[in-house]
């Protein structure tokens, strides 16, 4: 089954404690992205990758890092999480420039 | 720069009536336009897209959307709403691929409520 898998689904952490949210897709897609969803703000793109070792900033990259060492994986790293990063995070992948995105189930992160 | 506006936070319709969820966009080149739906506690699911060609596109669950270049709009429509259509709907745009194929911009979302 074609899917994008994120882990964990839920995470509560403390300010400053480094964390990683994993994302994996099994569709051999070139493009992958991370978004955060906040009430009233829709989805905002954090980072995206157009291929292995090719990443770029989205609209809200501050406080986040990503890496794309393998085509299937695109982890999101918060080196020093802060409460304003409390949000619902989605990973997505797509096969080409004009194709639709497949989304993971989401990771609800709370930073206290 | 690219942007998307969904002017209505909420749309309420009665079951069986037609529905419209509005979307307008701004891009520097030619747009790729998408509609997604999000049910509670789920990820987004693709509904339909406009890339090129016929301005009226048909998608999943009986939804359709009309691309209007002069009005820079891509409104989502359905002739007869179902209670099960109640969800959060997102419009998204990508600029033409020669500029920045990786970047996608989503609207703020419109909550559709269909009442029995």
Interface residues (C-beta under 8 A of the other chain):
Chain A: X4 X31 X33 X35 X40 X41 X42 X43 X44 X45 X48 X49 X50 X56 X58 X59 X90 X92 X97 X98 X100 X101 X102 X103 X104 X105 X106
Chain B: X6 X9 X32 X34 X36 X41 X42 X43 X44 X45 X46 X49 X51 X90 X92 X94 X97 X101 X102 X103 X104 X105 X106 X107 X108 X109
